[in-house]
Amino acid sequence: MKFSLGLFNKNDPASYRFNYSDPDVVDSLTQRLFHYFTQVPARQQIVFVCIGTDRSTGDSLGPLIGTHLQKHHYSGLHLFGTLDEPVHAMNLNESIAEIERLYDSPFVVAIDACLGQMSSVGCITVADGPVKPGAGVQKELPPLGNMHVTGIVNVGGFMEYFVLQNTRLSVVMRMSEIISRSIFRSLMLARRITSAQAEHID
């Protein structure tokens, strides 16, 4: 059983897993994300919701990804959740309401951290359907996303809050860099964003 901040069913055939230590992980993850983004109609906006908080090392994956994405000048990418303005348990409902106010039936990509088995730490998951934030730490939060991207940052099953607080920052940082770079590449390939700086990301 896997405890997570965002749920993931490893038996779901529409789920794909990538290990952050794989030398080809950015290319593989980019290809999978590109597949999703090319299925979204051009008129439908893609909104990224990077869930988590900067007050916990393990739970900072989402805000770190949002901050990486925000650094570049671009148009066409819609983002919620950064280190400065995180989306977390206390404001998730408010953020969902804001998305519904600003966008007409957007395609929502939820990004969150997970806890899992020791052998799965460092794995990045891309899957259909919503993530359920807070599931592994006994918080009742609404599911979110047409698809989700999650990163397994540490081992779950016991004292989840303590585990999240004591997660290695190096693992979280590396995963956030890989995921944000792959998102940019896939969006550029799918022609969903326009950014001179994004073209130079490698």
Phi and psi in degrees as a GROMACS rama.xvg file:
@    title "Ramachandran Plot"
@    xaxis  label "Phi"
@    yaxis  label "Psi"
@TYPE xy
-111.224  128.079  LYS-2
-95.052  136.011  PHE-3
-149.553  158.484  SER-4
-77.9553  -26.7877  LEU-5
-129.618  136.176  GLY-6
-74.6447  149.057  LEU-7
-149.464  126.929  PHE-8
-99.8328  107.231  ASN-9
-67.829  -14.9181  LYS-10
-90.2492  -2.64659  ASN-11
-74.2266  119.149  ASP-12
-64.6306  -16.4334  PRO-13
-90.4649  9.85698  ALA-14
-103.455  141.639  SER-15
-131.121  138.743  TYR-16
-121.992  142.032  ARG-17
-135.393  136.678  PHE-18
-92.0566  131.55  ASN-19
-65.1762  -17.6993  TYR-20
-86.9482  -7.60157  SER-21
-66.7452  126.048  ASP-22
-61.4423  -21.0431  PRO-23
-103.223  16.5738  ASP-24
-62.6703  -38.5025  VAL-25
-65.133  -43.6332  VAL-26
-63.6114  -43.7799  ASP-27
-66.5833  -44.0675  SER-28
-67.6085  -39.6037  LEU-29
-58.9043  -44.3251  THR-30
-62.4361  -42.1354  GLN-31
-67.6855  -42.8225  ARG-32
-65.543  -40.4439  LEU-33
-56.8899  -41.7041  PHE-34
-58.0859  -43.9418  HIS-35
-65.7972  -48.1098  TYR-36
-68.8902  -29.7383  PHE-37
-72.8138  -15.4118  THR-38
-84.74  -12.2138  GLN-39
-83.9202  124.899  VAL-40
-56.0453  144.437  PRO-41
-58.0171  -30.8645  ALA-42
-77.0929  -15.258  ARG-43
-92.8519  123.117  GLN-44
-77.4609  142.582  GLN-45
-97.2774  123.871  ILE-46
-117.449  126.376  VAL-47
-99.5432  129.037  PHE-48
-118.641  107.438  VAL-49
-96.5077  102.491  CYS-50
-90.495  139.721  ILE-51
146.069  -174.142  GLY-52
-140.029  148.372  THR-53
-81.447  0.326057  ASP-54
-87.6441  -2.45212  ARG-55
-137.845  125.323  SER-56
-56.3159  -49.1061  THR-57
-66.2557  -32.7768  GLY-58
-90.6968  8.0725  ASP-59
-90.3551  0.392482  SER-60
-56.0196  -51.3519  LEU-61
-58.8285  -54.326  GLY-62
-59.4945  -33.8608  PRO-63
-64.9851  -42.8515  LEU-64
-62.5283  -45.2356  ILE-65
-59.2734  -40.2494  GLY-66
-66.8973  -41.8153  THR-67
-58.4277  -44.4349  HIS-68
-66.5346  -32.6379  LEU-69
-75.8633  -16.7795  GLN-70
-67.5588  -23.4017  LYS-71
-102.227  152.354  HIS-72
-84.7987  120.088  HIS-73
-154.864  167.752  TYR-74
-133.713  148.998  SER-75
99.5961  -6.2042  GLY-76
-109.269  127.262  LEU-77
-112.355  125.022  HIS-78
-134.481  135.556  LEU-79
-128.589  131.701  PHE-80
105.166  98.3696  GLY-81
-135.859  176.385  THR-82
-62.4726  -37.1981  LEU-83
-75.1708  -36.172  ASP-84
-131.911  73.9715  GLU-85
-72.3275  154.32  PRO-86
-106.968  115.653  VAL-87
-141.407  -170.138  HIS-88
-57.1629  -34.7572  ALA-89
-76.3017  -22.2761  MET-90
-129.592  13.0271  ASN-91
-61.9763  -46.306  LEU-92
-60.8121  -39.63  ASN-93
-64.1665  -39.7674  GLU-94
-66.3052  -40.9288  SER-95
-62.1469  -42.0365  ILE-96
-63.03  -38.2271  ALA-97
-66.282  -40.1563  GLU-98
-62.6624  -43.8917  ILE-99
-64.4165  -31.3343  GLU-100
-73.9097  -37.9977  ARG-101
-86.6619  -26.9753  LEU-102
-126.798  148.162  TYR-103
-100.729  102.815  ASP-104
50.8727  58.7828  SER-105
-74.0293  164.972  PRO-106
-93.1529  111.99  PHE-107
-98.6648  128.449  VAL-108
-107.924  111.585  VAL-109
-91.8941  133.944  ALA-110
-123.795  129.129  ILE-111
-151.904  164.389  ASP-112
-91.5769  154.83  ALA-113
-132.293  158.383  CYS-114
-114.277  140.909  LEU-115
-151.159  -159.06  GLY-116
-73.5908  156.732  GLN-117
-54.439  -41.0692  MET-118
-69.2255  -15.6406  SER-119
-99.607  -6.92652  SER-120
-60.9124  129.859  VAL-121
98.3521  -3.59979  GLY-122
-84.6572  141.825  CYS-123
-112.633  130.462  ILE-124
-113.877  136.455  THR-125
-121.607  125.864  VAL-126
-149.966  157.491  ALA-127
-68.6467  156.782  ASP-128
80.9875  179.119  GLY-129
-80.4303  159.819  PRO-130
-98.6986  152.363  VAL-131
-113.172  92.5151  LYS-132
-60.6226  144.214  PRO-133
81.8206  1.56013  GLY-134
-62.206  -35.775  ALA-135
-82.5734  -11.2088  GLY-136
-121.015  28.1505  VAL-137
57.8049  44.2831  GLN-138
-115.823  135.066  LYS-139
-92.5874  100.345  GLU-140
-126.056  152.478  LEU-141
-69.9817  143.013  PRO-142
-64.1325  152.449  PRO-143
-147.756  134.517  LEU-144
116.909  139.81  GLY-145
-77.0116  -26.6738  ASN-146
-148.9  167.882  MET-147
-144.104  154.178  HIS-148
-123.695  124.769  VAL-149
-129.115  150.484  THR-150
-122.322  127.093  GLY-151
-83.5692  108.68  ILE-152
-98.6524  -17.4366  VAL-153
-165.257  -178.529  ASN-154
-88.0335  133.842  VAL-155
-107.249  173.804  GLY-156
118.195  -15.5506  GLY-157
-158.777  126.899  PHE-158
51.3796  58.4258  MET-159
-57.755  -40.4497  GLU-160
-61.3372  -42.7877  TYR-161
-65.1988  -42.0442  PHE-162
-61.2371  -44.8742  VAL-163
-62.4388  -39.4272  LEU-164
-68.2028  -22.1435  GLN-165
-115.101  26.9728  ASN-166
-79.8575  141.868  THR-167
-67.7183  126.363  ARG-168
-64.4709  -32.3197  LEU-169
-61.2412  -38.6007  SER-170
-66.6514  -46.1473  VAL-171
-64.6703  -43.3363  VAL-172
-62.2477  -46.439  MET-173
-62.1211  -44.1377  ARG-174
-64.8922  -38.7338  MET-175
-64.9188  -37.9131  SER-176
-66.3067  -42.9395  GLU-177
-63.7313  -47.3253  ILE-178
-66.6353  -44.5028  ILE-179
-65.6027  -40.4984  SER-180
-63.7895  -40.7677  ARG-181
-67.0935  -38.3033  SER-182
-61.5014  -47.7829  ILE-183
-60.0682  -47.9986  PHE-184
-59.8277  -45.9883  ARG-185
-66.5768  -38.395  SER-186
-67.7451  -37.1965  LEU-187
-65.1053  -44.3721  MET-188
-64.1362  -35.0426  LEU-189
-84.0068  -1.6649  ALA-190
60.0249  40.9228  ARG-191
-98.3973  -14.6612  ARG-192
-133.758  158.594  ILE-193
-125.934  117.209  THR-194
-158.853  120.491  SER-195
-63.6287  -39.0231  ALA-196
-70.7791  -37.4464  GLN-197
-62.6309  -28.8203  ALA-198
-64.9025  -21.521  GLU-199
-96.9449  3.69569  HIS-200
-70.9734  132.795  ILE-201
